[in-house]
Amino acid sequence: MKKIVVIGTGRMGGAFATAFAKRTSHAVSIRGSHAGSSSAAALSRQLGVRVADDKELSAADVVFVATPPGALDEVAAALKGYAGAARQGNPRLLRQGALIGIGAAVAR
């Protein structure tokens, strides 16, 4: 089972979080593009998943980033030091993980 964190709770991030939570057996958590996001809290209650804290974020196997461009500085700060999850057997040498960015923007 993988630990998946979805950052962003808008249309795209919400759709990914919903699909992972409802259609997979992975441990899914979410995080808003801004600290203390009320939309992340609401979506976590709706889906029955956790709001990811910094520790959970840094331990994730896969991180999906689906935020508007204006939120990228704050998201990048939250991801500072993310190197994927330590692999069992030799946590100091073997690191694995995926950081997937999805260009999300507001269409007008």
Backbone as numpy.savetxt, mean C-alpha at the origin, in Angstrom:
# Nx Ny Nz CAx CAy CAz Cx Cy Cz
1.38 -16.65 1.54 0.53 -15.48 1.54 1.42 -14.25 1.54
1.16 -13.32 0.64 1.90 -12.08 0.53 1.25 -10.99 1.37
2.07 -10.04 1.80 1.58 -8.84 2.49 1.53 -7.73 1.45
0.33 -7.25 1.17 0.12 -6.23 0.15 -0.39 -4.96 0.82
0.24 -3.83 0.49 -0.24 -2.53 0.95 -0.61 -1.71 -0.28
-1.79 -1.13 -0.26 -2.23 -0.24 -1.32 -2.23 1.17 -0.74
-1.45 2.06 -1.34 -1.43 3.46 -0.93 -2.29 4.24 -1.90
-3.31 4.88 -1.37 -4.27 5.61 -2.20 -5.62 4.94 -2.08
-6.62 5.73 -1.77 -7.96 5.16 -1.55 -9.00 5.77 -2.48
-8.55 6.36 -3.57 -9.47 6.90 -4.56 -10.01 5.78 -5.44
-10.42 6.15 -6.64 -11.01 5.15 -7.54 -10.06 4.01 -7.86
-8.84 4.33 -8.23 -7.89 3.28 -8.62 -7.39 2.49 -7.41
-6.90 3.18 -6.40 -6.40 2.50 -5.21 -7.50 1.71 -4.53
-8.70 2.30 -4.45 -9.84 1.62 -3.84 -10.22 0.36 -4.61
-10.15 0.43 -5.93 -10.48 -0.74 -6.76 -9.46 -1.86 -6.55
-8.17 -1.51 -6.51 -7.14 -2.52 -6.26 -7.30 -3.12 -4.87
-7.49 -2.28 -3.86 -7.64 -2.78 -2.49 -8.85 -3.70 -2.38
-9.95 -3.31 -2.99 -11.17 -4.12 -2.95 -10.93 -5.47 -3.62
-10.31 -5.46 -4.79 -10.06 -6.72 -5.51 -9.15 -7.63 -4.71
-8.07 -7.09 -4.16 -7.14 -7.93 -3.38 -7.82 -8.47 -2.12
-8.59 -7.63 -1.45 -9.23 -8.04 -0.20 -10.31 -9.09 -0.43
-11.07 -8.94 -1.50 -12.21 -9.83 -1.72 -11.88 -11.06 -2.56
-10.83 -10.97 -3.38 -10.59 -12.07 -4.33 -9.28 -12.82 -4.13
-8.54 -12.49 -3.07 -7.30 -13.22 -2.81 -7.24 -13.60 -1.34
-6.28 -14.42 -1.00 -6.07 -14.79 0.39 -4.88 -14.04 0.99
-4.38 -13.03 0.29 -3.25 -12.25 0.77 -3.67 -11.33 1.91
-2.70 -10.96 2.73 -2.93 -10.00 3.82 -2.87 -8.61 3.21
-4.00 -7.96 3.14 -4.11 -6.65 2.49 -4.30 -5.57 3.54
-3.57 -4.48 3.37 -3.81 -3.30 4.20 -3.75 -2.08 3.28
-4.29 -0.99 3.75 -4.36 0.21 2.91 -3.78 1.39 3.67
-3.50 2.42 2.92 -2.98 3.65 3.50 -3.39 4.78 2.58
-3.83 5.87 3.15 -4.17 7.03 2.34 -2.92 7.71 1.83
-3.09 8.59 0.88 -1.93 9.30 0.35 -1.40 10.32 1.35
-2.22 10.68 2.34 -1.81 11.61 3.39 -1.99 10.94 4.75
-1.12 11.27 5.68 -1.19 10.70 7.04 -2.54 11.02 7.66
-3.10 10.05 8.37 -4.38 10.26 9.05 -5.56 10.37 8.11
-5.48 9.77 6.97 -6.53 9.85 5.95 -7.86 9.28 6.45
-8.90 10.10 6.38 -10.22 9.62 6.79 -10.78 8.64 5.75
-10.40 8.80 4.49 -10.88 7.86 3.47 -10.25 6.48 3.66
-9.01 6.43 4.13 -8.37 5.13 4.41 -9.08 4.45 5.56
-9.42 5.20 6.59 -10.14 4.62 7.73 -11.49 4.08 7.30
-12.20 4.83 6.47 -13.52 4.40 6.01 -13.42 3.15 5.13
-12.46 3.14 4.20 -12.30 1.98 3.33 -11.85 0.75 4.10
-11.00 0.94 5.10 -10.56 -0.21 5.90 -11.73 -0.85 6.63
-12.64 -0.03 7.14 -13.84 -0.58 7.80 -14.72 -1.30 6.79
-14.88 -0.71 5.63 -15.73 -1.32 4.59 -15.19 -2.67 4.14
-13.87 -2.77 3.98 -13.27 -4.00 3.47 -12.84 -4.98 4.56
-12.80 -4.51 5.79 -12.34 -5.37 6.88 -10.83 -5.58 6.85
-10.08 -4.56 6.43 -8.63 -4.64 6.39 -8.04 -3.57 7.30
-6.75 -3.68 7.56 -6.08 -2.72 8.43 -5.63 -1.48 7.65
-5.49 -0.38 8.38 -4.80 0.78 7.84 -3.32 0.56 8.15
-2.49 0.56 7.13 -1.07 0.24 7.29 -0.33 1.36 8.03
0.42 0.96 9.06 1.31 1.91 9.72 2.69 1.80 9.06
3.65 2.59 9.54 4.98 2.59 8.92 5.64 1.22 8.97
5.47 0.50 10.07 6.08 -0.82 10.22 5.49 -1.81 9.21
4.18 -1.78 9.08 3.51 -2.66 8.12 3.92 -2.32 6.68
4.04 -1.03 6.41 4.45 -0.60 5.08 5.85 -1.09 4.74
6.77 -0.97 5.67 8.15 -1.38 5.39 8.30 -2.90 5.31
7.35 -3.65 5.86 7.42 -5.12 5.82 6.62 -5.72 4.67
6.00 -4.89 3.84 5.14 -5.40 2.77 5.96 -6.10 1.69
5.37 -7.15 1.13 5.97 -7.81 -0.02 5.73 -7.00 -1.29
4.54 -6.41 -1.38 4.16 -5.63 -2.55 3.48 -4.35 -2.08
3.89 -3.22 -2.66 3.25 -1.94 -2.38 2.75 -1.36 -3.70
1.46 -1.09 -3.75 0.85 -0.42 -4.90 0.66 1.04 -4.52
1.12 1.95 -5.36 0.94 3.38 -5.13 0.01 3.91 -6.21
-1.16 4.36 -5.80 -2.16 4.90 -6.72 -2.66 6.22 -6.14
-1.85 7.25 -6.32 -2.16 8.55 -5.74 -2.04 9.63 -6.80
-2.65 10.78 -6.55 -2.48 11.89 -7.48 -1.04 12.41 -7.40
-0.56 13.02 -8.47 0.82 13.52 -8.47 1.15 14.45 -7.30
0.20 15.23 -6.85 0.44 16.17 -5.75 0.75 15.49 -4.43
0.45 14.21 -4.30 0.69 13.49 -3.05 1.99 12.71 -3.06
2.70 12.72 -4.17 3.88 11.86 -4.30 5.01 12.21 -3.33
5.19 13.48 -2.99 6.25 13.83 -2.03 6.00 13.18 -0.68
4.76 13.25 -0.20 4.43 12.65 1.09 4.52 11.12 1.02
4.08 10.54 -0.07 4.15 9.09 -0.23 5.62 8.65 -0.29
6.45 9.39 -1.03 7.87 9.05 -1.12 8.53 9.09 0.25
8.16 10.05 1.07 8.72 10.14 2.43 8.31 8.92 3.25
7.07 8.47 3.09 6.58 7.29 3.82 7.30 6.03 3.35
7.71 6.00 2.08 8.37 4.82 1.51 9.89 4.84 1.69
10.40 5.88 2.28 11.85 5.98 2.45 12.36 4.74 3.18
13.32 4.10 2.59 13.89 2.90 3.20 13.18 1.61 2.84
12.08 1.67 2.08 11.41 0.44 1.69 12.31 -0.36 0.78
12.56 -1.60 1.15 13.42 -2.46 0.33 12.77 -3.81 0.11
11.49 -3.91 0.33 10.83 -5.19 0.21 10.94 -5.97 1.51
10.34 -7.10 1.56 10.34 -7.92 2.77 11.58 -8.81 2.79
12.11 -9.04 3.96 13.27 -9.93 4.09 12.84 -11.36 3.77
13.63 -12.03 2.99 13.32 -13.43 2.67 13.75 -14.31 3.82
13.00 -15.34 4.05 13.35 -16.28 5.11 14.65 -16.98 4.76
15.44 -17.29 5.77 16.69 -18.00 5.56 17.90 -17.10 5.71
17.89 -15.93 5.08 19.02 -15.02 5.18 18.51 -13.59 5.05
17.88 -13.04 6.08 17.24 -11.74 5.97 18.20 -10.58 5.71
19.49 -10.75 5.98 20.42 -9.65 5.74 20.84 -9.54 4.29
20.83 -10.64 3.57 21.34 -10.61 2.20 20.27 -10.65 1.13
19.24 -11.39 1.36 18.24 -11.59 0.31 17.00 -10.76 0.59
16.75 -9.78 -0.23 15.58 -8.93 -0.10 14.73 -9.11 -1.35
13.45 -9.09 -1.16 12.57 -9.16 -2.31 11.39 -8.25 -2.04
10.76 -7.81 -3.06 9.59 -6.97 -2.91 9.32 -6.25 -4.21
8.17 -5.66 -4.28 7.80 -4.93 -5.48 7.12 -3.64 -5.09
7.50 -2.58 -5.76 6.87 -1.28 -5.60 6.28 -0.94 -6.95
4.96 -0.82 -7.01 4.27 -0.63 -8.27 3.55 0.71 -8.23
3.91 1.60 -9.13 3.27 2.91 -9.20 2.26 2.95 -10.32
1.11 3.50 -10.01 0.04 3.63 -10.98 -0.27 5.10 -11.12
-0.12 5.64 -12.30 -0.36 7.07 -12.51 -1.82 7.42 -12.33
-2.13 8.01 -11.19 -3.51 8.39 -10.90 -3.60 9.91 -10.95
-4.59 10.41 -11.61 -4.78 11.86 -11.68 -6.26 12.17 -11.80
-6.58 13.38 -11.56 -7.97 13.83 -11.67 -8.21 14.31 -13.07
-9.17 13.73 -13.75 -9.51 14.16 -15.10 -10.54 15.28 -15.02
-10.36 16.28 -15.81 -11.31 17.42 -15.79 -11.82 17.71 -17.16
